[in-house]
Amino acid sequence: MPAETKPKAMTMDEKMDQVLVHLKRIDDRDRLRLIGGFFRFMIALIPIIILLGSVWYTIKNGPELMKMLSEQAASAAAKYTQDQSSGLYDKFMNSVR
């Protein structure tokens, strides 16, 4: 079994160099985190901008949108009623004959 060797004692300059290397790595990693955080923030703003834009558009054009919606609903209801009533009329006329 080989005898355990003690690690070489480092001088103060070597220790300081290692500390500087670790600090440089931490600084690089923090810079990347900062850049990534900025892009995540910009991406997170997109839904907020869309929401605010749609709220503004709805407030500005709300009455027109409601008028169009009610007209479409009324025309759809009239068409459905017409189709149902003509179907009932045909059934009634067929049963009378």
Phi, psi and omega per residue, in radians:
M1 nan 2.221 -3.109
P2 -1.245 2.544 3.129
A3 -1.284 2.489 3.133
E4 -1.221 2.358 3.114
T5 -1.786 2.460 3.115
K6 -1.348 2.458 3.069
P7 -1.123 2.596 -3.116
K8 -1.141 2.327 3.120
A9 -1.188 2.317 -3.092
M10 -1.660 2.591 3.087
T11 -1.397 2.949 -3.135
M12 -1.097 -0.663 3.123
D13 -1.134 -0.704 3.117
E14 -1.141 -0.704 3.094
K15 -1.110 -0.750 3.129
M16 -1.136 -0.630 3.089
D17 -1.111 -0.717 3.117
Q18 -1.134 -0.708 3.107
V19 -1.081 -0.743 3.129
L20 -1.122 -0.666 3.097
V21 -1.103 -0.776 3.127
H22 -1.134 -0.716 3.113
L23 -1.133 -0.644 3.086
K24 -1.114 -0.742 3.107
R25 -1.093 -0.756 3.129
I26 -1.099 -0.720 3.135
D27 -1.111 -0.761 3.110
D28 -1.089 -0.757 -3.132
R29 -1.135 -0.708 3.120
D30 -1.146 -0.631 3.104
R31 -1.118 -0.753 3.108
L32 -1.130 -0.689 3.097
R33 -1.108 -0.686 3.128
L34 -1.117 -0.777 3.124
I35 -1.118 -0.780 3.112
G36 -1.096 -0.692 3.104
G37 -1.122 -0.652 3.102
F38 -1.100 -0.800 -3.134
F39 -1.186 -0.652 3.072
R40 -1.102 -0.686 3.110
F41 -1.107 -0.752 3.133
M42 -1.130 -0.685 3.107
I43 -1.185 -0.636 3.130
A44 -1.205 -0.396 3.128
L45 -1.293 -0.413 -3.072
I46 -1.006 -0.893 3.125
P47 -1.101 -0.586 3.127
I48 -1.160 -0.729 3.120
I49 -1.128 -0.734 3.117
I50 -1.091 -0.764 3.131
L51 -1.081 -0.825 -3.130
L52 -1.129 -0.665 3.100
G53 -1.126 -0.736 -3.139
S54 -1.209 -0.638 3.080
V55 -1.124 -0.769 3.117
W56 -1.070 -0.776 -3.135
Y57 -1.110 -0.719 3.137
T58 -1.145 -0.705 3.127
I59 -1.166 -0.734 -3.104
K60 -1.213 -0.711 -3.039
N61 -1.987 0.384 -3.086
G62 -1.004 -0.888 -3.126
P63 -1.069 -0.694 3.118
E64 -1.143 -0.722 3.119
L65 -1.102 -0.725 3.123
M66 -1.151 -0.676 3.123
K67 -1.112 -0.803 3.122
M68 -1.097 -0.727 -3.134
L69 -1.119 -0.762 -3.140
S70 -1.192 -0.633 3.090
E71 -1.126 -0.751 3.126
Q72 -1.143 -0.705 3.123
A73 -1.149 -0.711 3.140
A74 -1.153 -0.730 3.139
S75 -1.184 -0.651 3.098
A76 -1.155 -0.703 3.123
A77 -1.168 -0.683 3.122
A78 -1.141 -0.728 3.128
K79 -1.129 -0.754 3.123
Y80 -1.096 -0.764 -3.141
T81 -1.123 -0.733 3.123
Q82 -1.083 -0.790 3.139
D83 -1.084 -0.736 -3.125
Q84 -1.192 -0.740 -3.091
S85 -1.211 -0.667 3.119
S86 -1.190 -0.600 3.076
G87 -1.146 -0.719 3.111
L88 -1.168 -0.704 3.124
Y89 -1.093 -0.769 3.119
D90 -1.084 -0.747 3.127
K91 -1.108 -0.721 -3.137
F92 -1.145 -0.761 -3.134
M93 -1.155 -0.637 3.115
N94 -1.212 -0.618 -3.125
S95 -1.326 -0.495 3.124
V96 -1.264 -0.633 -3.083
R97 -1.250 nan nan
